[in-house]
């Protein structure tokens, strides 16, 4: 995957996320009436809950597409975190000797979350191996 193709994918995801935020009116403050102002008064369970459900759903769709295009399977956790989550760290969970999972939770829906999995395929570097989103109907 070339850098240009990766950049095009990233720009597409960011445009979709921005469009969704503007349409839904979701904010990171936990108050849907707050608009899109600065990030203040975050209501969260952890540092990984700065995204609202709509943002997580958009990120999930972008990651799923990138994984299908094998782009994500070439990315480390740091690259995924920086590219898709604006550097916000996910909550780490060890899934086994060769697998880690990172979870991001919604700040406006306690049941919504997004998980990204990373595996070591023998070279000592864990790269993207899967993505899972939990967005139950309200």
FIKOLFI-784363 format. One record per residue (C-alpha): residue number from 1; residue in one letter; y, z, x. Coordinates in steps of 0.1 Angstrom, whole numbers, always signed. Last residue first. Layout:
N
+-----+---------+-------+-------+-------+
| num | residuo |    yy |    zz |    xx |
+-----+---------+-------+-------+-------+
| NUM |       a |     Y |     Z |     X |
...
+-----+---------+-------+-------+-------+
***
This chain:
138
+-----+---------+-------+-------+-------+
| num | residuo |    yy |    zz |    xx |
+-----+---------+-------+-------+-------+
| 138 |       x |   +20 |  +220 |  -310 |
| 137 |       x |    -3 |  +193 |  -297 |
| 136 |       x |   -19 |  +202 |  -264 |
| 135 |       x |    -4 |  +189 |  -231 |
| 134 |       x |   -28 |  +197 |  -203 |
| 133 |       x |   -25 |  +172 |  -175 |
| 132 |       x |   -50 |  +164 |  -147 |
| 131 |       x |   -46 |  +145 |  -115 |
| 130 |       x |   -71 |  +135 |   -89 |
| 129 |       x |   -80 |  +130 |   -52 |
| 128 |       x |   -47 |  +132 |   -34 |
| 127 |       x |   -51 |  +138 |    +4 |
| 126 |       x |   -63 |  +168 |   +24 |
| 125 |       x |   -63 |  +160 |   +61 |
| 124 |       x |   -91 |  +174 |   +83 |
| 123 |       x |  -108 |  +140 |   +89 |
| 122 |       x |  -138 |  +146 |   +67 |
| 121 |       x |  -128 |  +136 |   +32 |
| 120 |       x |  -106 |  +166 |   +28 |
| 119 |       x |   -97 |  +167 |    -9 |
| 118 |       x |   -64 |  +172 |   -29 |
| 117 |       x |   -61 |  +179 |   -66 |
| 116 |       x |   -30 |  +177 |   -88 |
| 115 |       x |   -26 |  +199 |  -118 |
| 114 |       x |    +0 |  +196 |  -147 |
| 113 |       x |    +6 |  +222 |  -173 |
| 112 |       x |   +15 |  +227 |  -210 |
| 111 |       x |    +2 |  +258 |  -228 |
| 110 |       x |   +32 |  +280 |  -224 |
| 109 |       x |   +56 |  +253 |  -236 |
| 108 |       x |   +93 |  +256 |  -225 |
| 107 |       x |   +91 |  +264 |  -188 |
| 106 |       x |   +61 |  +240 |  -183 |
| 105 |       x |   +37 |  +248 |  -155 |
| 104 |       x |   +29 |  +231 |  -122 |
| 103 |       x |    -5 |  +235 |  -106 |
| 102 |       x |   -18 |  +227 |   -72 |
| 101 |       x |   -55 |  +223 |   -65 |
| 100 |       x |   -73 |  +224 |   -32 |
|  99 |       x |  -107 |  +209 |   -23 |
|  98 |       x |  -128 |  +209 |    +9 |
|  97 |       x |  -143 |  +244 |   +10 |
|  96 |       x |  -139 |  +249 |   -27 |
|  95 |       x |  -113 |  +250 |   -55 |
|  94 |       x |   -86 |  +269 |   -36 |
|  93 |       x |   -57 |  +273 |   -60 |
|  92 |       x |   -20 |  +268 |   -50 |
|  91 |       x |    +9 |  +271 |   -75 |
|  90 |       x |   +30 |  +240 |   -71 |
|  89 |       x |   +60 |  +238 |   -48 |
|  88 |       x |   +92 |  +222 |   -60 |
|  87 |       x |  +101 |  +195 |   -35 |
|  86 |       x |  +116 |  +172 |   -62 |
|  85 |       x |   +83 |  +173 |   -81 |
|  84 |       x |   +72 |  +136 |   -78 |
|  83 |       x |   +81 |  +125 |   -43 |
|  82 |       x |   +85 |  +158 |   -25 |
|  81 |       x |   +55 |  +175 |   -40 |
|  80 |       x |   +33 |  +144 |   -37 |
|  79 |       x |   +43 |  +140 |    +0 |
|  78 |       x |   +38 |  +177 |    +8 |
|  77 |       x |    +4 |  +176 |   -10 |
|  76 |       x |    -7 |  +146 |   +12 |
|  75 |       x |    -6 |  +110 |    -1 |
|  74 |       x |   -31 |   +82 |    +4 |
|  73 |       x |   -50 |   +88 |   -28 |
|  72 |       x |   -16 |   +88 |   -46 |
|  71 |       x |   -11 |   +51 |   -38 |
|  70 |       x |   -46 |   +42 |   -51 |
|  69 |       x |   -31 |   +20 |   -79 |
|  68 |       x |   -51 |   +42 |  -104 |
|  67 |       x |   -36 |   +73 |   -86 |
|  66 |       x |    -1 |   +58 |   -89 |
|  65 |       x |    -6 |   +53 |  -127 |
|  64 |       x |   -19 |   +88 |  -131 |
|  63 |       x |    +9 |  +102 |  -110 |
|  62 |       x |   +36 |   +84 |  -131 |
|  61 |       x |   +20 |   +95 |  -164 |
|  60 |       x |   +18 |  +131 |  -151 |
|  59 |       x |   +54 |  +131 |  -140 |
|  58 |       x |   +64 |  +119 |  -175 |
|  57 |       x |   +43 |  +146 |  -191 |
|  56 |       x |   +57 |  +172 |  -168 |
|  55 |       x |   +93 |  +162 |  -176 |
|  54 |       x |   +86 |  +164 |  -213 |
|  53 |       x |   +70 |  +198 |  -210 |
|  52 |       x |  +100 |  +213 |  -192 |
|  51 |       x |  +100 |  +216 |  -154 |
|  50 |       x |  +110 |  +247 |  -134 |
|  49 |       x |   +77 |  +264 |  -138 |
|  48 |       x |   +62 |  +261 |  -103 |
|  47 |       x |   +83 |  +290 |   -89 |
|  46 |       x |   +65 |  +313 |  -113 |
|  45 |       x |   +62 |  +324 |  -149 |
|  44 |       x |   +95 |  +308 |  -158 |
|  43 |       x |  +128 |  +311 |  -176 |
|  42 |       x |  +153 |  +295 |  -154 |
|  41 |       x |  +187 |  +311 |  -158 |
|  40 |       x |  +205 |  +282 |  -140 |
|  39 |       x |  +196 |  +246 |  -132 |
|  38 |       x |  +228 |  +227 |  -136 |
|  37 |       x |  +236 |  +209 |  -168 |
|  36 |       x |  +213 |  +185 |  -186 |
|  35 |       x |  +218 |  +197 |  -222 |
|  34 |       x |  +216 |  +234 |  -229 |
|  33 |       x |  +203 |  +230 |  -265 |
|  32 |       x |  +167 |  +228 |  -252 |
|  31 |       x |  +170 |  +262 |  -236 |
|  30 |       x |  +144 |  +267 |  -208 |
|  29 |       x |  +171 |  +262 |  -182 |
|  28 |       x |  +153 |  +231 |  -168 |
|  27 |       x |  +168 |  +210 |  -196 |
|  26 |       x |  +152 |  +186 |  -222 |
|  25 |       x |  +175 |  +164 |  -243 |
|  24 |       x |  +146 |  +143 |  -255 |
|  23 |       x |  +163 |  +110 |  -250 |
|  22 |       x |  +182 |  +118 |  -218 |
|  21 |       x |  +152 |  +136 |  -203 |
|  20 |       x |  +128 |  +108 |  -212 |
|  19 |       x |  +152 |   +82 |  -196 |
|  18 |       x |  +155 |  +103 |  -165 |
|  17 |       x |  +117 |  +106 |  -162 |
|  16 |       x |  +112 |   +69 |  -168 |
|  15 |       x |  +138 |   +60 |  -142 |
|  14 |       x |  +122 |   +84 |  -117 |
|  13 |       x |   +88 |   +69 |  -123 |
|  12 |       x |  +101 |   +34 |  -118 |
|  11 |       x |  +119 |   +44 |   -86 |
|  10 |       x |   +87 |   +60 |   -72 |
|   9 |       x |   +66 |   +29 |   -80 |
|   8 |       x |   +92 |    +6 |   -63 |
|   7 |       x |   +93 |   +29 |   -33 |
|   6 |       x |   +55 |   +28 |   -29 |
|   5 |       x |   +55 |   -10 |   -33 |
|   4 |       x |   +82 |   -12 |    -6 |
|   3 |       x |   +64 |   +12 |   +17 |
|   2 |       x |   +33 |   -10 |   +16 |
|   1 |       x |    +0 |    +0 |    +0 |
+-----+---------+-------+-------+-------+
***
